[in-house]
């Protein structure tokens, strides 16, 4: 039996007692000498005791990306762009819907790309993530650049941040309220 989308099939192997049902993914075509499609190439993704188990496995294997949670979809989208191996990566609000683990995955990816000499540009309102992840910060509002510099230089300019309607990172703001003179962006500082 083939899936309606054509991305796999389930069949029973004769002579096999244990786990005779095969779930196979489709991954291309075989061609004849004239270049005509002959049959789809398939590869087994698993062997199962019942037809139902094999069908369930195949359906899960072919899960639609839009069935994923927003945080998972964002990571899949980022991974698909990373697969293109571009010199520049532009991220639009990558931390939306991400839990701590997702944020750390994105942060590590940014650091790895930067260490490879690649440029990562992110449009963000999450200043904590900006302070943790980027060396250079550009603040924009109404189509104009209001500040451009290191996180220390930019986050010290409260009037610029106010004009752009963004806040200092939480730890930075807390330390200033407690009377510290320097800017702190992490507990390590």
C-alpha positions as CSV (number, residue, x, y, z in Angstrom):
1,X,0.0,0.0,0.0
2,X,1.3,3.5,-1.0
3,X,0.8,6.7,0.9
4,X,-1.5,9.1,-0.9
5,X,1.4,11.7,-1.2
6,X,3.6,9.1,-2.9
7,X,6.4,9.4,-0.3
8,X,6.4,5.8,0.8
9,X,4.8,2.4,0.9
10,X,4.1,-0.5,3.2
11,X,4.4,-4.1,2.1
12,X,4.8,-7.6,3.5
13,X,7.8,-9.8,3.0
14,X,7.0,-13.4,2.2
15,X,8.8,-16.0,4.2
16,X,9.6,-13.7,7.1
17,X,7.9,-14.6,10.4
18,X,9.2,-11.9,12.8
19,X,8.4,-8.4,11.7
20,X,7.4,-9.1,8.2
21,X,5.9,-5.7,7.4
22,X,8.2,-3.1,5.9
23,X,7.8,0.7,5.9
24,X,9.8,2.2,3.0
25,X,10.4,5.8,2.1
26,X,10.5,7.0,-1.5
27,X,13.6,9.0,-2.4
28,X,13.8,9.2,-6.2
29,X,13.3,7.4,-9.5
30,X,15.0,4.7,-11.5
31,X,15.1,5.4,-15.3
32,X,15.4,3.2,-18.3
33,X,17.9,3.7,-21.1
34,X,15.6,6.3,-22.8
35,X,15.5,8.4,-19.7
36,X,11.9,7.4,-18.9
37,X,10.8,6.9,-15.2
38,X,10.6,3.2,-14.5
39,X,9.9,2.9,-10.8
40,X,10.4,4.8,-7.6
41,X,13.5,4.0,-5.5
42,X,12.7,3.1,-2.0
43,X,14.6,2.4,1.2
44,X,13.3,0.6,4.3
45,X,12.9,2.8,7.4
46,X,11.9,-0.2,9.6
47,X,10.5,-3.6,9.9
48,X,7.3,-4.2,11.9
49,X,5.1,-6.9,13.3
50,X,1.8,-5.6,12.0
51,X,0.7,-3.6,8.9
52,X,-0.7,-0.9,11.3
53,X,2.6,-0.4,13.0
54,X,4.4,0.0,9.7
55,X,1.8,2.5,8.4
56,X,2.0,4.5,11.7
57,X,5.8,4.6,11.4
58,X,5.6,5.7,7.7
59,X,3.1,8.5,8.5
60,X,5.3,9.7,11.4
61,X,8.3,9.7,9.1
62,X,6.5,11.8,6.6
63,X,5.2,14.3,9.1
64,X,4.3,17.7,7.6
65,X,6.6,20.5,9.0
66,X,3.5,22.6,9.6
67,X,2.3,19.9,12.1
68,X,5.4,20.8,14.2
69,X,5.3,23.2,17.1
70,X,6.3,26.8,16.2
71,X,9.7,26.4,18.0
72,X,10.5,23.2,16.1
73,X,9.4,24.8,12.8
74,X,11.8,27.7,13.4
75,X,14.7,25.3,14.0
76,X,13.8,23.3,10.9
77,X,13.6,26.6,8.8
78,X,17.0,27.6,10.2
79,X,18.5,24.2,9.5
80,X,17.2,24.3,5.9
81,X,19.0,27.6,5.3
82,X,22.1,26.3,7.0
83,X,22.1,23.4,4.5
84,X,22.6,26.0,1.7
85,X,26.0,26.9,3.3
86,X,25.6,30.6,2.6
87,X,28.2,33.3,3.7
88,X,25.5,35.4,5.3
89,X,22.6,34.2,7.5
90,X,19.7,36.6,8.3
91,X,17.4,35.6,11.2
92,X,14.1,37.3,11.9
93,X,13.1,37.0,15.5
94,X,14.7,33.5,15.9
95,X,14.0,33.3,19.7
96,X,10.2,33.6,19.4
97,X,8.6,30.5,20.9
98,X,12.0,29.1,21.9
99,X,12.5,27.6,25.4
100,X,15.9,27.8,27.1
101,X,17.2,24.7,25.2
102,X,16.1,26.2,21.8
103,X,17.7,29.5,22.6
104,X,21.0,27.8,23.5
105,X,20.9,25.8,20.2
106,X,20.5,29.0,18.2
107,X,23.1,30.8,20.3
108,X,25.6,28.0,19.6
109,X,24.8,28.0,15.9
110,X,25.5,31.8,15.8
111,X,28.8,31.3,17.6
112,X,29.8,28.4,15.3
113,X,29.0,30.3,12.2
114,X,30.8,33.4,13.4
115,X,33.9,31.3,14.2
116,X,33.8,30.0,10.6
117,X,33.9,33.6,9.3
118,X,30.3,33.8,8.3
119,X,28.1,36.8,8.9
120,X,25.0,36.4,11.1
121,X,22.4,39.2,11.1
122,X,19.4,39.0,13.4
123,X,16.4,41.2,13.7
124,X,15.5,41.0,17.4
125,X,13.6,42.6,20.2
126,X,15.1,40.2,22.7
127,X,17.9,42.3,24.1
128,X,19.0,39.6,26.6
129,X,19.7,37.3,23.7
130,X,21.4,40.1,21.8
131,X,23.7,40.8,24.7
132,X,24.5,37.1,25.1
133,X,25.0,36.3,21.4
134,X,26.4,39.2,19.4
135,X,29.5,41.4,19.4
136,X,28.1,44.2,17.4
137,X,24.7,45.8,18.0
138,X,22.8,48.1,15.7
139,X,19.7,49.9,17.0
140,X,17.2,51.1,14.4
141,X,13.9,53.0,14.6
142,X,11.8,54.5,11.9
143,X,14.2,53.4,9.2
144,X,17.2,55.1,10.7
145,X,20.3,53.8,12.5
146,X,20.3,55.3,16.0
147,X,23.3,53.5,17.4
148,X,26.0,51.1,16.1
149,X,28.7,49.6,18.3
150,X,29.6,47.0,20.8
151,X,27.0,45.9,23.3
152,X,28.7,48.0,26.0
153,X,28.6,51.1,23.8
154,X,25.0,50.7,22.6
155,X,23.3,49.5,25.9
156,X,24.9,52.5,27.8
157,X,22.8,54.9,25.6
158,X,19.5,54.9,27.5
159,X,18.1,57.7,25.4
160,X,18.7,55.8,22.2
161,X,17.1,52.7,23.6
162,X,14.1,54.7,24.8
163,X,13.8,56.3,21.3
164,X,13.8,52.8,19.7
165,X,11.4,51.5,22.4
166,X,13.7,48.7,23.6
167,X,15.0,48.0,27.1
168,X,18.4,47.2,28.3
169,X,18.9,43.4,29.0
170,X,17.3,42.5,32.4
171,X,20.5,41.8,34.2
172,X,22.0,45.1,33.0
173,X,19.0,47.0,34.2
174,X,18.9,45.2,37.6
175,X,22.6,45.9,38.2
176,X,22.1,49.5,37.5
177,X,19.1,49.7,39.8
178,X,21.3,48.1,42.5
179,X,23.9,50.9,42.0
180,X,26.5,49.2,40.0
181,X,28.4,51.6,37.7
182,X,29.5,49.1,35.0
183,X,27.2,47.3,32.5
184,X,26.8,43.6,33.2
185,X,25.3,41.2,30.6
186,X,25.7,37.8,32.3
187,X,26.5,36.4,35.7
188,X,30.0,35.7,34.5
189,X,30.7,39.4,34.1
